[in-house]
Each structure stands twice: as structure tokens, then as C-alpha cells.
Amino acid sequence: MKVQHPHSVEFSLDAVDDGRGVVGTALSAIVIRAEYGIAVRSNFCSRRIEAARSASSL
């Protein structure tokens, strides 16, 4: 799934149903956010990141 960010930073989110895939997707979004200094405001991304946090705290 390709996502076009308002700041013209394009990145792909792979919707993988296993925990590792969710964590990997969230980490990719965090790395991109840190690298470009932008906030990922998409609800989809936020849900993915929250899911990753939940998975990592288990």
C-alpha cells in the first residue's frame, strides 16, 4: 500500500497480519518520520504504531 504524505514523502506500508509485520511497518514509519522531521498523522499509521506498541509490550 503506497501512502503519499502531505509533505511529498512517499513510503509504502505492508499490511502484514503477523506481529512482526506490524512492528516492522510501524518502525519503518517512525524511521521515516525521524529522518524527514515530519509527523505521521494518518489514522492508519497511528493504528499500526499503537498495534506495534501493544505487541512489543506483551
C-alpha positions as CSV (number, residue, x, y, z in Angstrom):
1,M,0.0,0.0,0.0
2,K,1.5,3.3,-1.1
3,V,0.9,6.3,1.0
4,Q,1.5,9.9,-0.2
5,H,2.3,12.1,2.7
6,P,1.3,15.8,2.6
7,H,5.0,16.7,2.7
8,S,5.5,14.7,-0.5
9,V,7.3,11.9,1.2
10,E,6.1,8.6,-0.3
11,F,6.6,5.4,1.6
12,S,4.9,2.0,1.5
13,L,3.1,0.2,4.3
14,D,2.9,-3.5,4.0
15,A,-0.2,-4.8,5.7
16,V,1.1,-8.0,7.2
17,D,-1.2,-9.7,9.7
18,D,1.5,-11.2,11.9
19,G,3.0,-9.3,14.8
20,R,6.4,-8.9,13.3
21,G,5.0,-7.4,10.2
22,V,3.0,-4.8,12.2
23,V,6.1,-3.9,14.2
24,G,8.2,-3.6,11.1
25,T,5.6,-1.3,9.4
26,A,5.4,0.9,12.5
27,L,9.2,1.1,12.8
28,S,9.5,2.0,9.1
29,A,7.1,4.8,9.7
30,I,9.0,6.0,12.8
31,V,12.3,5.9,10.9
32,I,10.9,7.9,8.1
33,R,9.3,10.4,10.5
34,A,12.6,10.9,12.3
35,E,14.6,11.1,9.1
36,Y,12.5,13.8,7.5
37,G,11.4,15.5,10.7
38,I,7.7,15.1,9.9
39,A,4.7,13.9,11.9
40,V,2.8,10.9,10.5
41,R,-0.7,12.0,11.1
42,S,-2.6,9.3,9.2
43,N,-5.0,7.3,11.3
44,F,-3.9,4.2,9.6
45,C,-0.3,4.8,10.6
46,S,-1.3,5.7,14.1
47,R,-3.3,2.5,14.5
48,R,-0.3,0.5,13.2
49,I,2.1,2.2,15.6
50,E,-0.3,1.6,18.5
51,A,-0.7,-2.1,17.5
52,A,3.1,-2.4,17.5
53,R,3.4,-0.8,20.9
54,S,0.8,-3.3,22.2
55,A,2.6,-6.2,20.6
56,S,6.0,-5.2,21.9
57,S,4.7,-4.8,25.5
58,L,3.4,-8.4,25.6
